[in-house]
Amino acid sequence: MSRNVLVKGVILAGGTGSRLDPLTRVTNKHLLPVGGCPMICHPVAKLARAGIRDLLVVTGTDPVGAVARLLGSGRQWGVDVTFRVQDAPAGIADALAMAEGFAGNNPVAVLLGDNIFQADLAPYVARFLDGGSGAHVLLKQVSDAGRFGVATIEGSRIARIDEKPAHPRTDLCVTGIYMYRPDVFQVIRTVRPSTRGELEISDVNNHYAHTRDLSHDVLDGWWIDAGTVPALQEADRLALHMPDNPCSVTHR
Protein backbone atom coordinates (compact mmCIF):
# COMPACT_ATOMS: atom_id res chain seq x y z
CA MET A 1 0.00 0.00 0.00
CA SER A 2 1.02 3.59 -0.51
CA ARG A 3 0.90 6.30 2.11
CA ASN A 4 -1.31 8.17 -0.36
CA VAL A 5 -4.10 5.69 0.37
CA LEU A 6 -6.98 7.26 2.32
CA VAL A 7 -7.16 5.68 5.77
CA LYS A 8 -10.47 5.90 7.59
CA GLY A 9 -10.83 5.87 11.35
CA VAL A 10 -13.20 3.72 13.39
CA ILE A 11 -13.86 4.19 17.10
CA LEU A 12 -15.66 1.34 18.83
CA ALA A 13 -17.51 2.75 21.82
CA GLY A 14 -20.13 0.14 22.62
CA GLY A 15 -20.43 -2.26 25.54
CA THR A 16 -22.19 -1.93 28.86
CA GLY A 17 -19.26 -0.72 30.96
CA SER A 18 -20.10 -3.23 33.70
CA ARG A 19 -16.53 -3.15 35.06
CA LEU A 20 -17.06 0.54 35.88
CA ASP A 21 -20.27 0.01 37.86
CA PRO A 22 -21.68 2.04 39.62
CA LEU A 23 -20.30 4.95 37.55
CA THR A 24 -21.95 3.57 34.42
CA ARG A 25 -25.36 3.46 36.05
CA VAL A 26 -25.64 7.17 35.37
CA THR A 27 -23.66 7.63 32.14
CA ASN A 28 -21.93 5.70 29.40
CA LYS A 29 -18.29 4.90 30.20
CA HIS A 30 -17.06 6.71 27.10
CA LEU A 31 -18.47 9.96 28.50
CA LEU A 32 -16.63 9.67 31.82
CA PRO A 33 -13.91 12.30 32.34
CA VAL A 34 -10.29 11.41 31.61
CA GLY A 35 -7.75 14.19 31.97
CA GLY A 36 -10.40 16.90 31.88
CA CYS A 37 -12.16 15.65 28.72
CA PRO A 38 -14.77 12.95 28.10
CA MET A 39 -13.04 9.65 27.41
CA ILE A 40 -14.19 9.37 23.79
CA CYS A 41 -12.48 12.67 22.92
CA HIS A 42 -9.10 10.94 23.31
CA PRO A 43 -9.42 8.49 20.38
CA VAL A 44 -10.99 11.22 18.24
CA ALA A 45 -8.00 13.47 18.89
CA LYS A 46 -5.48 10.65 18.28
CA LEU A 47 -6.95 9.87 14.87
CA ALA A 48 -7.22 13.55 13.95
CA ARG A 49 -3.58 14.20 14.84
CA ALA A 50 -2.60 11.20 12.71
CA GLY A 51 -4.17 12.97 9.72
CA ILE A 52 -7.23 10.71 9.58
CA ARG A 53 -10.21 12.88 8.78
CA ASP A 54 -13.16 10.50 8.15
CA LEU A 55 -14.28 8.86 11.39
CA LEU A 56 -17.01 6.40 12.26
CA VAL A 57 -18.12 6.04 15.87
CA VAL A 58 -19.98 2.83 16.71
CA THR A 59 -21.87 3.01 19.98
CA GLY A 60 -24.85 1.46 21.72
CA THR A 61 -28.51 2.40 21.60
CA ASP A 62 -28.63 4.20 24.96
CA PRO A 63 -25.63 6.55 24.68
CA VAL A 64 -25.81 7.40 20.99
CA GLY A 65 -27.71 10.64 21.57
CA ALA A 66 -25.32 11.90 24.23
CA VAL A 67 -22.24 10.86 22.24
CA ALA A 68 -23.58 12.59 19.12
CA ARG A 69 -24.32 15.77 21.08
CA LEU A 70 -20.78 15.76 22.44
CA LEU A 71 -18.91 15.09 19.19
CA GLY A 72 -21.29 16.79 16.79
CA SER A 73 -19.93 16.94 13.26
CA GLY A 74 -16.36 16.63 14.52
CA ARG A 75 -15.49 20.13 13.33
CA GLN A 76 -13.57 21.11 16.47
CA TRP A 77 -11.13 18.27 15.73
CA GLY A 78 -11.05 18.98 12.00
CA VAL A 79 -12.75 15.66 11.18
CA ASP A 80 -16.06 14.42 9.79
CA VAL A 81 -17.87 12.08 12.18
CA THR A 82 -20.45 9.46 11.22
CA PHE A 83 -22.37 7.39 13.78
CA ARG A 84 -23.64 3.80 13.74
CA VAL A 85 -25.57 2.00 16.46
CA GLN A 86 -24.78 -1.53 17.66
CA ASP A 87 -28.15 -2.82 18.88
CA ALA A 88 -26.63 -5.24 21.42
CA PRO A 89 -23.09 -5.85 22.73
CA ALA A 90 -22.09 -8.75 20.45
CA GLY A 91 -18.32 -8.33 20.43
CA ILE A 92 -15.65 -6.05 19.01
CA ALA A 93 -15.59 -7.82 15.65
CA ASP A 94 -19.38 -7.46 15.36
CA ALA A 95 -19.05 -3.72 15.99
CA LEU A 96 -16.25 -3.44 13.44
CA ALA A 97 -18.39 -5.21 10.85
CA MET A 98 -20.73 -2.22 10.97
CA ALA A 99 -17.97 -0.11 9.40
CA GLU A 100 -17.91 -2.01 6.10
CA GLY A 101 -19.99 0.46 4.12
CA PHE A 102 -18.19 3.40 5.67
CA ALA A 103 -14.74 1.99 4.89
CA GLY A 104 -15.45 1.02 1.29
CA ASN A 105 -12.16 0.07 -0.36
CA ASN A 106 -10.05 1.95 2.18
CA PRO A 107 -7.93 0.59 5.02
CA VAL A 108 -9.10 1.39 8.54
CA ALA A 109 -7.40 2.39 11.78
CA VAL A 110 -9.52 1.10 14.64
CA LEU A 111 -9.41 2.31 18.25
CA LEU A 112 -11.37 1.01 21.22
CA GLY A 113 -12.95 4.00 22.90
CA ASP A 114 -11.60 3.15 26.35
CA ASN A 115 -7.94 2.84 25.32
CA ILE A 116 -6.02 5.91 26.48
CA PHE A 117 -2.40 6.18 25.40
CA GLN A 118 0.49 8.61 25.15
CA ALA A 119 2.10 7.90 21.77
CA ASP A 120 1.41 9.59 18.46
CA LEU A 121 -0.53 7.21 16.22
CA ALA A 122 0.83 8.51 12.90
CA PRO A 123 4.15 6.58 12.79
CA TYR A 124 2.37 3.27 13.38
CA VAL A 125 -0.17 3.94 10.64
CA ALA A 126 2.69 4.84 8.28
CA ARG A 127 4.53 1.59 9.05
CA PHE A 128 1.35 -0.39 8.41
CA LEU A 129 0.86 1.27 5.04
CA ASP A 130 4.49 0.87 4.06
CA GLY A 131 4.67 -2.76 5.20
CA GLY A 132 1.77 -4.04 3.12
CA SER A 133 0.45 -6.56 5.65
CA GLY A 134 -3.24 -7.36 5.88
CA ALA A 135 -3.48 -6.35 9.52
CA HIS A 136 -1.33 -4.57 12.09
CA VAL A 137 -1.73 -4.58 15.86
CA LEU A 138 0.01 -2.68 18.62
CA LEU A 139 1.30 -4.63 21.60
CA LYS A 140 2.22 -3.53 25.11
CA GLN A 141 4.07 -5.25 27.93
CA VAL A 142 1.78 -5.46 30.98
CA SER A 143 1.84 -7.15 34.36
CA ASP A 144 -1.71 -8.52 34.04
CA ALA A 145 -1.71 -9.90 30.50
CA GLY A 146 -4.41 -12.46 31.31
CA ARG A 147 -7.00 -9.67 31.18
CA PHE A 148 -6.38 -9.22 27.45
CA GLY A 149 -5.56 -10.97 24.23
CA VAL A 150 -1.97 -12.21 24.65
CA ALA A 151 0.45 -12.45 21.73
CA THR A 152 2.96 -15.27 21.32
CA ILE A 153 5.93 -14.18 19.20
CA GLU A 154 7.95 -16.59 17.07
CA GLY A 155 10.91 -14.93 15.42
CA SER A 156 9.69 -11.55 14.23
CA ARG A 157 6.00 -12.36 13.87
CA ILE A 158 2.94 -13.06 15.99
CA ALA A 159 2.27 -16.80 15.86
CA ARG A 160 -1.00 -16.72 17.84
CA ILE A 161 -3.16 -14.65 20.13
CA ASP A 162 -4.83 -16.22 23.17
CA GLU A 163 -7.89 -14.41 24.46
CA LYS A 164 -7.79 -13.82 28.25
CA PRO A 165 -5.72 -16.92 29.00
CA ALA A 166 -5.55 -18.24 32.58
CA HIS A 167 -1.82 -18.80 32.14
CA PRO A 168 -0.44 -16.24 29.65
CA ARG A 169 2.47 -17.41 27.52
CA THR A 170 3.95 -13.88 27.41
CA ASP A 171 3.44 -10.45 28.97
CA LEU A 172 2.58 -8.88 25.60
CA CYS A 173 -1.05 -7.87 25.44
CA VAL A 174 -2.80 -6.81 22.25
CA THR A 175 -3.99 -3.26 22.80
CA GLY A 176 -7.25 -1.98 21.37
CA ILE A 177 -5.40 -0.35 18.46
CA TYR A 178 -5.79 -2.22 15.17
CA MET A 179 -5.24 -1.50 11.47
CA TYR A 180 -6.73 -3.50 8.62
CA ARG A 181 -6.95 -3.52 4.85
CA PRO A 182 -10.50 -3.74 3.42
CA ASP A 183 -10.64 -7.56 3.32
CA VAL A 184 -11.10 -7.59 7.09
CA PHE A 185 -14.86 -7.51 6.57
CA GLN A 186 -14.69 -10.74 4.58
CA VAL A 187 -12.64 -12.25 7.41
CA ILE A 188 -15.22 -11.19 10.01
CA ARG A 189 -17.91 -13.06 8.08
CA THR A 190 -15.96 -16.31 8.65
CA VAL A 191 -15.76 -15.82 12.43
CA ARG A 192 -18.11 -17.82 14.65
CA PRO A 193 -19.39 -16.62 18.04
CA SER A 194 -17.28 -17.54 21.05
CA THR A 195 -18.59 -19.24 24.18
CA ARG A 196 -19.56 -15.73 25.33
CA GLY A 197 -21.80 -15.44 22.27
CA GLU A 198 -19.65 -12.68 20.81
CA LEU A 199 -17.54 -12.22 17.69
CA GLU A 200 -14.03 -11.92 19.12
CA ILE A 201 -11.49 -9.60 17.55
CA SER A 202 -8.78 -12.08 18.58
CA ASP A 203 -10.28 -14.59 16.14
CA VAL A 204 -10.02 -12.00 13.38
CA ASN A 205 -6.43 -11.23 14.27
CA ASN A 206 -5.57 -14.93 14.51
CA HIS A 207 -6.76 -15.37 10.92
CA TYR A 208 -4.06 -12.94 9.85
CA ALA A 209 -1.51 -14.50 12.20
CA HIS A 210 -2.14 -17.98 10.77
CA THR A 211 -1.76 -16.68 7.20
CA ARG A 212 1.43 -14.80 8.18
CA ASP A 213 -0.25 -11.54 7.23
CA LEU A 214 -0.25 -9.90 10.69
CA SER A 215 2.40 -7.31 11.51
CA HIS A 216 2.91 -5.56 14.82
CA ASP A 217 4.69 -2.88 16.79
CA VAL A 218 5.24 -2.50 20.53
CA LEU A 219 3.56 0.74 21.57
CA ASP A 220 5.79 3.46 23.03
CA GLY A 221 4.87 5.38 26.16
CA TRP A 222 2.09 4.56 28.55
CA TRP A 223 -1.15 2.84 27.61
CA ILE A 224 -4.23 2.10 29.71
CA ASP A 225 -7.43 0.16 29.11
CA ALA A 226 -9.61 2.48 31.20
CA GLY A 227 -12.34 -0.09 31.70
CA THR A 228 -12.03 -0.49 35.49
CA VAL A 229 -12.22 2.10 38.26
CA PRO A 230 -8.49 1.87 39.20
CA ALA A 231 -7.47 2.04 35.54
CA LEU A 232 -9.80 4.98 34.93
CA GLN A 233 -8.24 6.83 37.87
CA GLU A 234 -4.72 6.14 36.56
CA ALA A 235 -5.68 7.21 33.03
CA ASP A 236 -7.12 10.43 34.42
CA ARG A 237 -3.92 11.14 36.37
CA LEU A 238 -1.64 10.52 33.40
CA ALA A 239 -3.82 12.29 30.84
CA LEU A 240 -3.84 15.47 32.92
CA HIS A 241 -0.16 15.86 32.03
CA MET A 242 -0.50 15.30 28.29
CA PRO A 243 0.69 18.36 26.36
CA ASP A 244 -2.11 18.23 23.78
CA ASN A 245 -5.73 18.90 24.66
CA PRO A 246 -7.94 16.06 23.40
CA CYS A 247 -11.07 18.21 23.72
CA SER A 248 -10.13 19.74 20.37
CA VAL A 249 -7.32 19.83 17.83
CA THR A 250 -5.66 23.11 16.93
CA HIS A 251 -4.40 23.24 13.34
CA ARG A 252 -1.43 25.47 12.64
C-alpha positions in Angstrom: 0.0 0.0 0.0 1.0 3.6 -0.5 0.9 6.3 2.1 -1.3 8.2 -0.4 -4.1 5.7 0.4 -7.0 7.3 2.3 -7.2 5.7 5.8 -10.5 5.9 7.6 -10.8 5.9 11.4 -13.2 3.7 13.4 -13.9 4.2 17.1 -15.7 1.3 18.8 -17.5 2.8 21.8 -20.1 0.1 22.6 -20.4 -2.3 25.5 -22.2 -1.9 28.9 -19.3 -0.7 31.0 -20.1 -3.2 33.7 -16.5 -3.1 35.1 -17.1 0.5 35.9 -20.3 0.0 37.9 -21.7 2.0 39.6 -20.3 4.9 37.5 -21.9 3.6 34.4 -25.4 3.5 36.1 -25.6 7.2 35.4 -23.7 7.6 32.1 -21.9 5.7 29.4 -18.3 4.9 30.2 -17.1 6.7 27.1 -18.5 10.0 28.5 -16.6 9.7 31.8 -13.9 12.3 32.3 -10.3 11.4 31.6 -7.8 14.2 32.0 -10.4 16.9 31.9 -12.2 15.6 28.7 -14.8 12.9 28.1 -13.0 9.6 27.4 -14.2 9.4 23.8 -12.5 12.7 22.9 -9.1 10.9 23.3 -9.4 8.5 20.4 -11.0 11.2 18.2 -8.0 13.5 18.9 -5.5 10.7 18.3 -7.0 9.9 14.9 -7.2 13.6 13.9 -3.6 14.2 14.8 -2.6 11.2 12.7 -4.2 13.0 9.7 -7.2 10.7 9.6 -10.2 12.9 8.8 -13.2 10.5 8.1 -14.3 8.9 11.4 -17.0 6.4 12.3 -18.1 6.0 15.9 -20.0 2.8 16.7 -21.9 3.0 20.0 -24.9 1.5 21.7 -28.5 2.4 21.6 -28.6 4.2 25.0 -25.6 6.6 24.7 -25.8 7.4 21.0 -27.7 10.6 21.6 -25.3 11.9 24.2 -22.2 10.9 22.2 -23.6 12.6 19.1 -24.3 15.8 21.1 -20.8 15.8 22.4 -18.9 15.1 19.2 -21.3 16.8 16.8 -19.9 16.9 13.3 -16.4 16.6 14.5 -15.5 20.1 13.3 -13.6 21.1 16.5 -11.1 18.3 15.7 -11.0 19.0 12.0 -12.8 15.7 11.2 -16.1 14.4 9.8 -17.9 12.1 12.2 -20.4 9.5 11.2 -22.4 7.4 13.8 -23.6 3.8 13.7 -25.6 2.0 16.5 -24.8 -1.5 17.7 -28.1 -2.8 18.9 -26.6 -5.2 21.4 -23.1 -5.9 22.7 -22.1 -8.8 20.5 -18.3 -8.3 20.4 -15.7 -6.0 19.0 -15.6 -7.8 15.6 -19.4 -7.5 15.4 -19.1 -3.7 16.0 -16.2 -3.4 13.4 -18.4 -5.2 10.9 -20.7 -2.2 11.0 -18.0 -0.1 9.4 -17.9 -2.0 6.1 -20.0 0.5 4.1 -18.2 3.4 5.7 -14.7 2.0 4.9 -15.5 1.0 1.3 -12.2 0.1 -0.4 -10.1 2.0 2.2 -7.9 0.6 5.0 -9.1 1.4 8.5 -7.4 2.4 11.8 -9.5 1.1 14.6 -9.4 2.3 18.3 -11.4 1.0 21.2 -13.0 4.0 22.9 -11.6 3.1 26.4 -7.9 2.8 25.3 -6.0 5.9 26.5 -2.4 6.2 25.4 0.5 8.6 25.1 2.1 7.9 21.8 1.4 9.6 18.5 -0.5 7.2 16.2 0.8 8.5 12.9 4.2 6.6 12.8 2.4 3.3 13.4 -0.2 3.9 10.6 2.7 4.8 8.3 4.5 1.6 9.0 1.4 -0.4 8.4 0.9 1.3 5.0 4.5 0.9 4.1 4.7 -2.8 5.2 1.8 -4.0 3.1 0.4 -6.6 5.7 -3.2 -7.4 5.9 -3.5 -6.4 9.5 -1.3 -4.6 12.1 -1.7 -4.6 15.9 0.0 -2.7 18.6 1.3 -4.6 21.6 2.2 -3.5 25.1 4.1 -5.2 27.9 1.8 -5.5 31.0 1.8 -7.2 34.4 -1.7 -8.5 34.0 -1.7 -9.9 30.5 -4.4 -12.5 31.3 -7.0 -9.7 31.2 -6.4 -9.2 27.5 -5.6 -11.0 24.2 -2.0 -12.2 24.6 0.4 -12.5 21.7 3.0 -15.3 21.3 5.9 -14.2 19.2 7.9 -16.6 17.1 10.9 -14.9 15.4 9.7 -11.6 14.2 6.0 -12.4 13.9 2.9 -13.1 16.0 2.3 -16.8 15.9 -1.0 -16.7 17.8 -3.2 -14.7 20.1 -4.8 -16.2 23.2 -7.9 -14.4 24.5 -7.8 -13.8 28.2 -5.7 -16.9 29.0 -5.5 -18.2 32.6 -1.8 -18.8 32.1 -0.4 -16.2 29.6 2.5 -17.4 27.5 4.0 -13.9 27.4 3.4 -10.4 29.0 2.6 -8.9 25.6 -1.1 -7.9 25.4 -2.8 -6.8 22.2 -4.0 -3.3 22.8 -7.2 -2.0 21.4 -5.4 -0.3 18.5 -5.8 -2.2 15.2 -5.2 -1.5 11.5 -6.7 -3.5 8.6 -7.0 -3.5 4.9 -10.5 -3.7 3.4 -10.6 -7.6 3.3 -11.1 -7.6 7.1 -14.9 -7.5 6.6 -14.7 -10.7 4.6 -12.6 -12.3 7.4 -15.2 -11.2 10.0 -17.9 -13.1 8.1 -16.0 -16.3 8.6 -15.8 -15.8 12.4 -18.1 -17.8 14.6 -19.4 -16.6 18.0 -17.3 -17.5 21.1 -18.6 -19.2 24.2 -19.6 -15.7 25.3 -21.8 -15.4 22.3 -19.6 -12.7 20.8 -17.5 -12.2 17.7 -14.0 -11.9 19.1 -11.5 -9.6 17.5 -8.8 -12.1 18.6 -10.3 -14.6 16.1 -10.0 -12.0 13.4 -6.4 -11.2 14.3 -5.6 -14.9 14.5 -6.8 -15.4 10.9 -4.1 -12.9 9.8 -1.5 -14.5 12.2 -2.1 -18.0 10.8 -1.8 -16.7 7.2 1.4 -14.8 8.2 -0.2 -11.5 7.2 -0.3 -9.9 10.7 2.4 -7.3 11.5 2.9 -5.6 14.8 4.7 -2.9 16.8 5.2 -2.5 20.5 3.6 0.7 21.6 5.8 3.5 23.0 4.9 5.4 26.2 2.1 4.6 28.6 -1.2 2.8 27.6 -4.2 2.1 29.7 -7.4 0.2 29.1 -9.6 2.5 31.2 -12.3 -0.1 31.7 -12.0 -0.5 35.5 -12.2 2.1 38.3 -8.5 1.9 39.2 -7.5 2.0 35.5 -9.8 5.0 34.9 -8.2 6.8 37.9 -4.7 6.1 36.6 -5.7 7.2 33.0 -7.1 10.4 34.4 -3.9 11.1 36.4 -1.6 10.5 33.4 -3.8 12.3 30.8 -3.8 15.5 32.9 -0.2 15.9 32.0 -0.5 15.3 28.3 0.7 18.4 26.4 -2.1 18.2 23.8 -5.7 18.9 24.7 -7.9 16.1 23.4 -11.1 18.2 23.7 -10.1 19.7 20.4 -7.3 19.8 17.8 -5.7 23.1 16.9 -4.4 23.2 13.3 -1.4 25.5 12.6 
